[in-house]
Amino acid sequence: MDFLQPTSWGDALAAKAERPEALPIAGGTDVMVELNFDVRRPAALLDLTRVPELAGWAVADGRVRLGAGVTYTRLIDELGGLLPGLAMAARTVGSPQIRNRGTVGGNLGAASPAGDCHPPLLAARAEVEVASVRGSRTIPAADFFTGVKRNALAADELIAAVLIPAAAGPQQFSKIGTRNAMVIAVASFCISLDPRAKTVGTGIGSAAPTPRRATDAERFLSAALDEAGLWQSRAGLPAGLVREFGEQVAAAADPVDDVRGTAAYRRHGLAVMARRTLTWAWNSYQDSASPGHSAPWGHPRPRWPGTPRGG
Ligand SMILES: Cc1cc2nc3c(=O)[nH]c(=O)nc-3n(C[C@H](O)[C@H](O)[C@H](O)COP(=O)(O)OP(=O)(O)OC[C@H]3O[C@@H](n4cnc5c(N)ncnc54)[C@H](O)[C@@H]3O)c2cc1C
């Protein structure tokens, strides 16, 4: 097996153009598992860890350009304020060792329906920036996932970065697993509220062949909040509205029965997570109106559902 180790983005793209069969490797937390279990035996590995252009992030025009090689640990440490939903999801990934190595680019490259980055990226309307020697293009996250563990990358393309709007309101992420850490999601959900644009974003994980948005639920909730003047009043959410949102999120899923859970359990869990995350997000929105509130969205940590308010 050849081992290609470019030290610049230009060299990485040239290597991928010359050897499209070369398998990119970033943190290796998916790739090395596949090699060790003989699931893959690529002719070449394309190591991206020495490409400095992938390792940084910057903010421009209200969006974070997150290099594909930024690890979960850095995301959590550096971007919890700007990207609270993604940072919350990152905190649930694997263990400290996995978070020190694993990257958002690698999560997208693997394109697992259960990847924890995907629901927050969908909810935030992120775009994936990909490039080849032919040029670069951006793909909406909702179009990036094309099937189970399949994505929209051409054979000569690499993921350069993810373009994620900085949070304009509260975001919440929730994940069901069979234990609290080191667990693949049985189902997951992310919500993003944008009170200025009066829009709602959602992302469903591990409950369909690809991660997906619950678009009907988004439209329902944003319209209902608007019609009732709730964006302005920040009054408590009617219980019926929260319940209906949960049902619509569950209806958007297309889950399967597998070793981790049944389709029925996943649908039920999604409805519960949608209700809870909406309630937590709304609590943050209400709190943000109180005097002295200056924390970025997503902080302080939401009240746990034992102390519910607003639906
Ligand atoms: C013990 C353990 C626990 C885990 N827990 C979780 C979890 O809780 N949640 C979760 O979502 N995942 C989990 N994972 C899976 C894995 O850690 C994540 O998917 C991680 O984001 C992969 O990132 P990486 O940088 O290690 O990717 P790699 O393994 O290096 O690559 C993954 C895929 O992406 C491709 N790739 C990487 N970078 C690029 C690029 N720039 N352009 C194009 N393709 C690229 C690779 O070719 C490969 O197909 C776990 C894995 C292990 C081993």
The ligand as an SDF file (V2000), in Angstrom:
LIG
                    3D

 53 58  0  0  0  0  0  0  0  0999 V2000
  -14.1280    4.1710   19.2950 C   0  0  0  0  0  0  0  0  0  0  0  0
  -14.8060    5.0520   18.2960 C   0  0  0  0  0  0  0  0  0  0  0  0
  -15.8770    5.8400   18.6950 C   0  0  0  0  0  0  0  0  0  0  0  0
  -16.5320    6.6610   17.7780 C   0  0  0  0  0  0  0  0  0  0  0  0
  -17.5870    7.4090   18.2040 N   0  0  0  0  0  0  0  0  0  0  0  0
  -18.2520    8.2150   17.3270 C   0  0  0  0  0  0  0  0  0  0  0  0
  -19.3610    8.9730   17.7460 C   0  0  0  0  0  0  0  0  0  0  0  0
  -19.7500    8.9780   18.9230 O   0  0  0  0  0  0  0  0  0  0  0  0
  -19.9830    9.7430   16.8000 N   0  0  0  0  0  0  0  0  0  0  0  0
  -19.5720    9.7870   15.5040 C   0  0  0  0  0  0  0  0  0  0  0  0
  -20.1840   10.5130   14.6980 O   0  0  0  0  0  0  0  0  0  0  0  0
  -18.5160    9.0600   15.0820 N   0  0  0  0  0  0  0  0  0  0  0  0
  -17.8480    8.2780   15.9380 C   0  0  0  0  0  0  0  0  0  0  0  0
  -16.7930    7.5260   15.5260 N   0  0  0  0  0  0  0  0  0  0  0  0
  -16.4100    7.5750   14.1130 C   0  0  0  0  0  0  0  0  0  0  0  0
  -15.2990    8.6000   13.7900 C   0  0  0  0  0  0  0  0  0  0  0  0
  -14.5680    8.9610   14.9520 O   0  0  0  0  0  0  0  0  0  0  0  0
  -15.8910    9.8760   13.1760 C   0  0  0  0  0  0  0  0  0  0  0  0
  -16.6130    9.5800   12.0090 O   0  0  0  0  0  0  0  0  0  0  0  0
  -14.7980   10.9040   12.8530 C   0  0  0  0  0  0  0  0  0  0  0  0
  -15.4020   12.1450   12.5820 O   0  0  0  0  0  0  0  0  0  0  0  0
  -13.9440   10.5080   11.6700 C   0  0  0  0  0  0  0  0  0  0  0  0
  -12.9840   11.5460   11.5000 O   0  0  0  0  0  0  0  0  0  0  0  0
  -11.4790   11.1810   11.1370 P   0  0  0  0  0  0  0  0  0  0  0  0
  -10.7670   12.4730   10.9570 O   0  0  0  0  0  0  0  0  0  0  0  0
  -10.8870   10.2290   12.1120 O   0  0  0  0  0  0  0  0  0  0  0  0
  -11.7140   10.4780    9.7240 O   0  0  0  0  0  0  0  0  0  0  0  0
  -10.8720    9.3540    8.9550 P   0  0  0  0  0  0  0  0  0  0  0  0
  -11.0350    8.0440    9.6170 O   0  0  0  0  0  0  0  0  0  0  0  0
   -9.4950    9.8190    8.6870 O   0  0  0  0  0  0  0  0  0  0  0  0
  -11.6990    9.3710    7.5760 O   0  0  0  0  0  0  0  0  0  0  0  0
  -13.0600    9.0160    7.5500 C   0  0  0  0  0  0  0  0  0  0  0  0
  -13.5610    9.0530    6.1090 C   0  0  0  0  0  0  0  0  0  0  0  0
  -13.5180   10.3800    5.6110 O   0  0  0  0  0  0  0  0  0  0  0  0
  -12.6570   10.4660    4.4990 C   0  0  0  0  0  0  0  0  0  0  0  0
  -11.9880   11.7530    4.5990 N   0  0  0  0  0  0  0  0  0  0  0  0
  -11.3490   12.2680    5.6760 C   0  0  0  0  0  0  0  0  0  0  0  0
  -10.9560   13.5360    5.4360 N   0  0  0  0  0  0  0  0  0  0  0  0
  -11.3450   13.8130    4.1750 C   0  0  0  0  0  0  0  0  0  0  0  0
  -11.2350   14.9630    3.3400 C   0  0  0  0  0  0  0  0  0  0  0  0
  -10.6560   16.1120    3.7550 N   0  0  0  0  0  0  0  0  0  0  0  0
  -11.7610   14.9100    2.0880 N   0  0  0  0  0  0  0  0  0  0  0  0
  -12.3670   13.7880    1.6520 C   0  0  0  0  0  0  0  0  0  0  0  0
  -12.5170   12.6630    2.3910 N   0  0  0  0  0  0  0  0  0  0  0  0
  -12.0020   12.6780    3.6470 C   0  0  0  0  0  0  0  0  0  0  0  0
  -11.7480    9.2320    4.5810 C   0  0  0  0  0  0  0  0  0  0  0  0
  -11.2610    8.8320    3.3250 O   0  0  0  0  0  0  0  0  0  0  0  0
  -12.7080    8.2230    5.1640 C   0  0  0  0  0  0  0  0  0  0  0  0
  -13.5340    7.6980    4.1530 O   0  0  0  0  0  0  0  0  0  0  0  0
  -16.0980    6.6980   16.4250 C   0  0  0  0  0  0  0  0  0  0  0  0
  -14.9930    5.9200   16.0200 C   0  0  0  0  0  0  0  0  0  0  0  0
  -14.3530    5.1080   16.9530 C   0  0  0  0  0  0  0  0  0  0  0  0
  -13.1720    4.2780   16.5030 C   0  0  0  0  0  0  0  0  0  0  0  0
  1  2  1  0
  2  3  1  0
  2 52  2  0
  3  4  2  0
  4  5  1  0
  4 50  1  0
  5  6  2  0
  6  7  1  0
  6 13  1  0
  7  8  2  0
  7  9  1  0
  9 10  1  0
 10 11  2  0
 10 12  1  0
 12 13  2  0
 13 14  1  0
 14 15  1  0
 14 50  1  0
 15 16  1  0
 16 17  1  0
 16 18  1  0
 18 19  1  0
 18 20  1  0
 20 21  1  0
 20 22  1  0
 22 23  1  0
 23 24  1  0
 24 25  2  0
 24 26  1  0
 24 27  1  0
 27 28  1  0
 28 29  2  0
 28 30  1  0
 28 31  1  0
 31 32  1  0
 32 33  1  0
 33 34  1  0
 33 48  1  0
 34 35  1  0
 35 36  1  0
 35 46  1  0
 36 37  1  0
 36 45  1  0
 37 38  2  0
 38 39  1  0
 39 40  1  0
 39 45  2  0
 40 41  1  0
 40 42  2  0
 42 43  1  0
 43 44  2  0
 44 45  1  0
 46 47  1  0
 46 48  1  0
 48 49  1  0
 50 51  2  0
 51 52  1  0
 52 53  1  0
M  END
$$$$
